Amino acid sequence: MAEKALKDSRDAARPAEGPDRGETVRPLGEIGLQQFAPYLMNRVMGRYNANLREGLRSRDLTTPQMRALAVMAVADGLTVNELAVYTVTEQSTMSRTLDAMEAQGLLRRETLEADNRVRRIHLTPAGRALFDEVWPVMWQAFRSLFRDVNDAEYAAFVAVLQKMLRNVREHDF
């Protein structure tokens, strides 16, 4: 009896096996929150976003605005829908975010001649300058998040995340 209890505790302590291992559905209580990757990812990103919000508050920037600035800093000229996907923001929230940013002079919208319904979003010089100002805050949050993670671990982590994204994505990008 004690042997079975010991085996059960060892099994509960070992990392959860991936879902493609052909096993039956395991209860979350058996897996444990500390071995359930979606829970851990939510905790990590929740803390990361909270840290960023603290650094952006003095610049009167919201998280969706910061994400839009960051994405446009590397991929200028996207549509509202593309920005919503890249920033992991609801399309309606992104539209309101862009309205506010346009009113602040941080971006401009350009209607395509081929299709008047499609508008490309571009950073203005003021938007680029604001991104350049907040990038060190983002960089510091990133560096803090990966403190004590070596290059090989980081590369493996990013490779797994890219594989996971391919498994769940709904868009070609």
C-alpha positions, 0 to 999 in steps of 0.5 A: 500500500505504501509502495503504491502511494509512493509511486502515485506521488512520483507520478504526480510530481513528474512533468505531464506527458504531452497530449499526443501520447495516446493516453486517456484524459487525465484529470487536472488535479492529477496533472497539477497546475504547476505541470499544466502549460496553459496555466503557466503561460497565463501566469507568465504573460499576466505578470509580464503584462502587469510589469509592462503596464507599470512602465507604460503608465507614465507615458499614458499608453495602454497595452493594446497601444503598446502592442500596436506600436511594437508591431508597426515598428517592425511591420508598418502598413498592416490592416486593422485586422492584421494588427488585431491578430499580431497584437492578440487583440479583439478587432473592435478593441484594435479599431478603438485603439487605433482611433485614439492613436490617430487622434494623438498623431501616432499613426496615419491611415492610408486607403488603398486605391484598389479597394477603398474599404481597406486601409493600411496603418502607418506610424508617424514620426511621433509614433516612431519616437514614442516606440523608441521611448518605450522600447527600453521598458519593453526590453527590460521586461523581456530581459527580466522574464528570461533571466537565468535562461541560457541561449540554448534554452531560449532557442528551444523555448521559442522553437516549441512556441512556434510549433504550438502557434502553428498548431493553433493559428487561424491565419497564414501569419 
